[in-house]
Amino acid sequence: MTDRTPLRIEELKLDPGDRFALTVDAGGMPSWWPNLYCSVVLRTDGLGFSTMHARMSAICLFHNLCAEKGIDVDARIDSLDLFTAEELAALRDELRVSLRDSSRNAANSGEGAVKNEHWKNRLFSVCDYIVWRADPVIDRMSLRDERLPEARRRLAALPGKLIGRIRTRRNNVKEGMDEEAQKAFLDAITPGHPTNPFKKRNQVRNYALWMLYWDAGLRRSEALVLAGRNLHLVGNDPYVFVPRVQDDRDDARAQEPRTKTLAHRATLSRETADILSDYMIYDRPTYPGAKKSKYVFLSQKGKPLGISAVADMYERLRSLVAGLPDDFSTHMLRRTHKDRMGDAAEETGMSPETEQQVVNAESGWTPQSKTGFGYQRRRLRKAGNRLGVRMMENTKRMRGNG
């Protein structure tokens, strides 16, 4: 039986704390095929909720667009007629439309359309879903069935026709902050400093949070999932342990922070460890519900600090602190942190191989990961500039000797 469209996604929180992207129809009833696909394919792949939600949203959009065009998805897959070239072309274009702007004309003109990477992910999600549904139908066909070769051909051709070739660009020019921006940032997060834009009530908490991003290079969500037991602030080797968190049964935040990296320890300077220690001992207990919460950072209402609150903090710094880049973000702080690690490694005479291993371990990346090079563009560019100057000096010497 065909579901009544429009289909939509609702968040379902399961007993172990897992979150599930539940597809429901216009009457609020669960939709069989999308939910089965989400259960046996996406959940078993261990995808985070946000990724699961994005992929299922694309599948809902596909079903809704087919309903608008009078295409019976179930019938097409059961018969293996699938879709005509014209239908695939139309679906391909309309899957590019931003859900925030449903105007087809706007999408065709380039306005109201999602970026190529998002578009490609949508198309891949829909294609994978169609192939998953069609494979069992083909498997049930007799080898003597004359329709089998054509059905296999159509299914094999589907990715090329639906996804096609879409160019996606990676931003290879973003860098960490220069020295002036770093000083402006450090001044602005210091409690009591004239450029600090935050309320006095939250300056100590914010300072501890910002120093984790600055000194440990944590991702935005990594700092928000930290519990008191993850802080190791005494002794000569202070650090924070960043757990691998995908679904936390104790986390009631609407947008639950999740970690992308492996569980890892991130080294802290003695200064940052003291800042965190003072916050935990003297400032955090003044927040409502502090004794009952396991999380390190709390809101003014005593709830775990949320992603949106931290996003607002970044926006506040960007708009009110002179000297900070317009695109100041968590990733810019991480790039700056990796530049600083590389500079320190060079100053101590650490080999490039050891430096890579240390950076990967401190960042939660696999031992063989090359990700760190993409975070050190500013440092590598400066090194290239130094080489260029030295080469020019060598050229001048050669001409002088001639």
C-alpha positions as CSV (number, residue, x, y, z in Angstrom):
1,M,0.0,0.0,0.0
2,T,1.4,3.4,-1.0
3,D,2.1,5.8,1.8
4,R,0.2,9.1,1.9
5,T,2.5,11.9,1.1
6,P,4.1,14.1,2.0
7,L,6.5,11.9,4.0
8,R,8.5,13.6,6.7
9,I,11.2,12.7,9.3
10,E,10.5,12.6,13.0
11,E,13.2,11.9,15.7
12,L,12.6,8.8,17.6
13,K,14.7,8.2,20.8
14,L,15.2,4.5,21.5
15,D,15.8,2.9,24.9
16,P,19.6,2.6,24.7
17,G,19.8,6.3,23.9
18,D,20.0,5.8,20.1
19,R,18.2,8.3,17.9
20,F,16.4,7.0,14.9
21,A,15.2,9.0,11.9
22,L,11.6,7.8,11.7
23,T,9.8,8.4,8.4
24,V,6.0,9.0,8.8
25,D,3.4,9.7,6.2
26,A,0.8,12.5,6.1
27,G,-1.3,10.7,8.7
28,G,1.6,10.3,11.1
29,M,1.9,6.6,10.5
30,P,5.4,5.0,10.0
31,S,6.3,4.4,6.3
32,W,7.3,0.8,5.8
33,W,10.0,0.8,3.1
34,P,12.0,3.9,4.1
35,N,12.1,2.8,7.8
36,L,13.2,-0.7,6.8
37,Y,16.0,0.8,4.7
38,C,17.0,3.1,7.6
39,S,17.0,0.1,10.0
40,V,18.9,-2.5,8.0
41,V,21.2,-0.2,6.0
42,L,21.9,3.1,7.7
43,R,21.8,2.0,11.3
44,T,24.0,-1.0,10.7
45,D,26.5,1.2,9.0
46,G,26.9,3.1,12.4
47,L,26.0,6.5,10.9
48,G,25.4,9.4,13.3
49,F,21.9,10.8,13.6
50,S,22.5,13.9,11.6
51,T,23.9,11.9,8.7
52,M,21.0,9.4,9.0
53,H,18.5,12.3,9.1
54,A,20.0,13.9,6.0
55,R,19.9,10.7,3.9
56,M,16.4,9.9,5.0
57,S,15.3,13.5,4.2
58,A,16.5,13.0,0.7
59,I,14.5,9.8,0.4
60,C,11.4,11.5,1.7
61,L,11.9,14.3,-0.8
62,F,12.2,11.7,-3.6
63,H,8.9,10.0,-2.6
64,N,7.2,13.4,-2.3
65,L,8.4,14.5,-5.8
66,C,7.3,11.2,-7.3
67,A,3.8,11.6,-5.8
68,E,3.6,15.1,-7.3
69,K,4.4,13.6,-10.7
70,G,1.9,10.7,-10.3
71,I,4.8,8.1,-10.2
72,D,3.9,5.0,-8.1
73,V,7.4,4.1,-6.7
74,D,6.3,0.8,-5.4
75,A,4.8,-0.3,-8.7
76,R,7.8,0.9,-10.7
77,I,10.2,-1.1,-8.5
78,D,8.1,-4.2,-8.3
79,S,7.8,-4.3,-12.1
80,L,11.4,-3.2,-12.6
81,D,10.3,-0.6,-15.1
82,L,12.0,1.9,-12.8
83,F,12.1,5.4,-14.4
84,T,12.4,6.9,-17.9
85,A,15.3,9.1,-18.8
86,E,13.0,12.2,-18.8
87,E,11.7,11.3,-15.3
88,L,15.2,10.8,-13.9
89,A,16.4,14.1,-15.4
90,A,13.4,15.9,-13.8
91,L,14.0,14.2,-10.4
92,R,17.7,15.0,-10.6
93,D,17.0,18.7,-11.1
94,E,14.3,18.9,-8.4
95,L,16.4,17.1,-5.9
96,R,18.6,20.1,-6.0
97,V,16.0,22.4,-4.6
98,S,16.6,23.8,-1.1
99,L,14.0,22.7,1.4
100,R,14.0,26.3,2.6
101,D,12.9,27.6,-0.8
102,S,10.6,25.2,-2.7
103,S,10.6,27.5,-5.8
104,R,11.5,25.4,-8.9
105,N,12.4,28.5,-10.8
106,A,14.7,29.7,-8.1
107,A,16.6,26.4,-8.1
108,N,16.9,26.5,-11.9
109,S,18.4,30.0,-11.8
110,G,20.9,29.0,-9.2
111,E,19.1,30.7,-6.3
112,G,17.4,28.5,-3.8
113,A,19.5,25.5,-4.8
114,V,21.7,23.5,-2.5
115,K,25.4,23.3,-3.1
116,N,26.8,20.7,-5.3
117,E,28.2,18.5,-2.5
118,H,24.7,18.5,-0.8
119,W,23.0,17.8,-4.1
120,K,25.4,14.9,-4.8
121,N,24.8,13.4,-1.4
122,R,21.0,13.6,-1.9
123,L,21.2,11.9,-5.3
124,F,23.5,9.2,-3.9
125,S,21.0,8.5,-1.0
126,V,18.1,8.2,-3.4
127,C,20.0,6.0,-5.8
128,D,21.2,3.7,-3.1
129,Y,17.7,3.4,-1.8
130,I,16.3,2.5,-5.2
131,V,19.0,-0.1,-5.8
132,W,18.5,-1.6,-2.4
133,R,14.7,-2.0,-3.1
134,A,15.2,-3.3,-6.6
135,D,17.9,-5.9,-5.9
136,P,15.6,-8.4,-4.1
137,V,13.1,-8.2,-7.0
138,I,15.9,-9.1,-9.4
139,D,17.1,-11.9,-7.1
140,R,13.6,-13.4,-7.2
141,M,13.5,-13.6,-11.0
142,S,14.2,-16.8,-12.8
143,L,17.5,-17.0,-14.8
144,R,15.3,-18.0,-17.7
145,D,13.2,-14.8,-17.4
146,E,13.7,-12.8,-20.6
147,R,13.3,-9.5,-18.6
148,L,16.3,-10.2,-16.4
149,P,19.1,-8.8,-18.7
150,E,17.2,-5.6,-19.3
151,A,16.4,-5.2,-15.6
152,R,20.0,-5.6,-14.7
153,R,21.0,-3.1,-17.4
154,R,18.6,-0.5,-16.1
155,L,19.7,-0.9,-12.5
156,A,23.4,-0.7,-13.5
157,A,22.8,2.5,-15.5
158,L,20.8,4.2,-12.7
159,P,23.8,5.8,-10.9
160,G,25.1,7.3,-14.1
161,K,21.8,8.8,-15.1
162,L,20.6,10.0,-11.7
163,I,23.9,11.1,-10.1
164,G,25.9,11.8,-13.2
165,R,29.1,13.8,-12.8
166,I,28.8,16.7,-10.3
167,R,31.8,18.8,-9.5
168,T,32.4,19.4,-5.9
169,R,35.1,21.7,-4.6
170,R,37.0,21.5,-1.5
171,N,38.1,24.7,0.1
172,N,41.9,24.5,-0.1
173,V,42.6,28.2,0.8
174,K,41.3,28.5,4.4
175,E,44.0,29.0,6.9
176,G,44.5,29.5,10.6
177,M,44.7,33.0,12.2
178,D,47.7,35.2,11.9
179,E,49.5,36.6,15.1
180,E,47.4,39.8,15.3
181,A,44.1,37.9,15.1
182,Q,45.3,35.4,17.7
183,K,46.1,38.2,20.1
184,A,42.7,39.8,19.5
185,F,41.0,36.5,20.2
186,L,43.0,35.8,23.4
187,D,42.3,39.3,24.7
188,A,38.6,39.0,23.9
189,I,38.1,35.8,25.8
190,T,40.0,36.9,29.0
191,P,37.6,37.7,31.9
192,G,37.5,41.4,32.6
193,H,39.3,42.5,29.4
194,P,37.7,45.6,27.8
195,T,37.1,43.7,24.5
196,N,35.4,40.8,26.1
197,P,31.8,40.9,24.7
198,F,30.2,38.4,27.0
199,K,28.2,39.0,30.2
200,K,30.3,39.1,33.3
201,R,28.3,36.1,34.7
202,N,29.5,33.8,31.9
203,Q,33.0,35.1,31.3
204,V,34.8,32.5,33.4
205,R,32.8,29.6,31.9
206,N,33.4,30.9,28.4
207,Y,37.1,31.4,29.1
208,A,37.4,27.7,30.1
209,L,35.5,26.6,27.0
210,W,37.5,28.9,24.6
211,M,40.8,27.7,26.1
212,L,39.8,24.1,25.3
213,Y,39.3,25.1,21.7
214,W,42.5,27.1,21.6
215,D,44.9,24.9,23.7
216,A,43.5,21.4,22.9
217,G,42.2,22.0,19.4
218,L,38.9,20.4,20.2
219,R,35.9,20.3,17.8
220,R,32.9,22.3,18.8
221,S,30.9,19.3,19.9
222,E,33.9,17.6,21.6
223,A,34.0,20.2,24.3
224,L,30.2,20.0,24.9
225,V,30.2,16.2,25.5
226,L,32.9,16.4,28.2
227,A,31.9,15.1,31.7
228,G,33.8,15.8,34.9
229,R,35.5,12.4,34.7
230,N,37.1,13.3,31.4
231,L,39.1,16.1,32.9
232,H,42.6,15.1,34.3
233,L,44.0,18.4,35.6
234,V,46.5,17.5,38.3
235,G,50.1,16.4,38.0
236,N,52.7,17.3,35.4
237,D,50.8,15.9,32.4
238,P,47.3,17.4,32.4
239,Y,44.9,16.4,29.6
240,V,41.3,15.9,28.7
241,F,40.0,12.6,27.4
242,V,37.6,13.1,24.5
243,P,35.2,10.2,24.4
244,R,33.6,8.8,21.2
245,V,30.0,9.8,21.5
246,Q,27.2,9.2,19.0
247,D,24.1,8.7,21.1
248,D,23.9,9.4,24.9
249,R,20.8,8.3,26.7
250,D,21.4,11.0,29.3
251,D,21.6,13.8,26.8
252,A,18.3,15.6,26.4
253,R,19.5,18.4,24.1
254,A,17.4,18.9,21.0
255,Q,20.6,18.9,18.9
256,E,22.8,16.3,20.6
257,P,26.6,17.0,20.2
258,R,28.4,14.1,18.6
259,T,32.1,13.4,18.0
260,K,33.5,12.6,14.6
261,T,37.0,11.5,15.7
262,L,38.3,8.5,17.6
263,A,38.3,8.6,21.4
264,H,41.6,10.3,22.3
265,R,43.4,12.3,24.9
266,A,44.3,16.0,24.2
267,T,47.2,17.5,26.1
268,L,46.6,20.7,28.1
269,S,49.1,23.3,29.1
270,R,49.5,23.9,32.8
271,E,47.8,27.3,32.4
272,T,44.7,25.9,30.7
273,A,44.5,23.1,33.3
274,D,44.5,25.7,36.1
275,I,41.8,27.7,34.2
276,L,39.6,24.6,34.0
277,S,40.3,23.7,37.6
278,D,39.3,27.1,38.9
279,Y,36.1,27.0,36.8
280,M,35.1,23.6,38.1
281,I,35.8,24.4,41.7
282,Y,34.6,28.0,42.0
283,D,32.4,29.0,39.0
284,R,30.5,25.9,37.8
285,P,28.9,25.2,41.2
286,T,27.1,28.6,40.9
287,Y,25.1,27.3,37.9
288,P,21.6,25.8,38.7
289,G,21.6,22.0,38.8
290,A,25.4,21.8,38.7
291,K,25.6,18.9,41.2
292,K,23.1,16.8,39.2
293,S,24.7,17.3,35.8
294,K,27.7,15.3,34.6
295,Y,28.5,17.8,31.9
296,V,31.3,20.3,32.3
297,F,29.7,23.2,30.6
298,L,26.2,24.4,31.6
299,S,23.8,27.1,30.5
300,Q,22.4,29.8,32.7
301,K,19.4,27.6,33.3
302,G,21.6,24.7,34.4
303,K,21.1,22.6,31.3
304,P,24.0,21.2,29.2
305,L,25.4,24.0,27.0
306,G,24.1,23.5,23.5
307,I,25.6,23.7,20.0
308,S,23.4,26.7,19.1
309,A,24.7,28.6,22.2
310,V,28.3,28.1,21.2
311,A,27.4,29.1,17.6
312,D,26.0,32.3,19.0
313,M,29.2,32.9,21.0
314,Y,31.2,32.6,17.8
315,E,28.9,35.0,16.1
316,R,29.2,37.5,19.0
317,L,33.0,37.4,18.7
318,R,33.0,37.8,15.0
319,S,30.7,40.8,15.1
320,L,32.0,42.7,18.1
321,V,35.7,42.0,18.3
322,A,38.0,44.1,16.0
323,G,40.8,42.1,14.4
324,L,39.0,38.7,14.1
325,P,38.4,37.4,10.6
326,D,34.9,37.5,9.1
327,D,34.9,33.7,8.9
328,F,36.2,33.1,12.4
329,S,34.9,29.6,13.4
330,T,35.8,26.4,15.4
331,H,37.6,25.1,12.3
332,M,39.7,28.2,12.1
333,L,40.8,27.7,15.7
334,R,41.6,24.0,14.9
335,R,43.7,25.1,11.9
336,T,45.4,27.6,14.2
337,H,46.1,24.9,16.8
338,K,47.6,22.6,14.1
339,D,49.8,25.5,12.9
340,R,51.0,26.1,16.5
341,M,51.7,22.4,17.0
342,G,53.7,22.3,13.8
343,D,55.7,25.4,14.8
344,A,56.4,23.9,18.2
345,A,57.5,20.6,16.7
346,E,59.9,22.4,14.4
347,E,61.4,24.4,17.2
348,T,62.0,21.3,19.3
349,G,63.6,19.5,16.4
350,M,60.9,16.8,16.1
351,S,61.0,14.8,12.9
352,P,58.2,15.2,10.4
353,E,57.2,11.6,10.9
354,T,57.0,11.9,14.7
355,E,55.1,15.2,14.3
356,Q,52.5,13.6,12.1
357,Q,52.0,10.7,14.6
358,V,51.7,13.2,17.5
359,V,49.2,15.4,15.7
360,N,47.1,12.4,14.7
361,A,47.0,11.0,18.2
362,E,46.1,14.4,19.8
363,S,43.4,15.0,17.2
364,G,41.7,11.6,17.3
365,W,42.7,10.7,13.7
366,T,44.1,7.3,12.6
367,P,47.9,6.9,12.8
368,Q,48.2,7.0,8.9
369,S,45.9,10.0,8.4
370,K,47.1,12.9,6.3
371,T,44.3,15.2,7.4
372,G,46.7,17.4,9.4
373,F,48.4,18.7,6.3
374,G,45.1,20.3,5.3
375,Y,44.9,22.1,8.6
376,Q,48.4,23.6,8.4
377,R,48.0,25.6,5.1
378,R,49.1,28.8,6.7
379,R,52.3,27.3,8.2
380,L,53.1,25.4,5.0
381,R,52.5,28.6,3.0
382,K,54.9,30.5,5.2
383,A,57.5,27.8,4.9
384,G,57.1,28.0,1.1
385,N,57.7,31.8,1.3
386,R,60.9,31.2,3.3
387,L,62.1,28.8,0.6
388,G,61.3,31.3,-2.1
389,V,63.3,34.0,-0.3
390,R,66.2,31.7,0.1
391,M,66.1,30.6,-3.6
392,M,66.1,34.3,-4.6
393,E,69.1,34.9,-2.4
394,N,70.9,32.0,-4.0
395,T,70.1,33.4,-7.4
396,K,71.6,36.8,-6.5
397,R,74.8,35.1,-5.2
398,M,75.1,33.2,-8.4
399,R,74.8,36.4,-10.5
400,G,77.3,38.1,-8.2
401,N,79.8,35.3,-8.7
402,G,79.4,35.5,-12.4
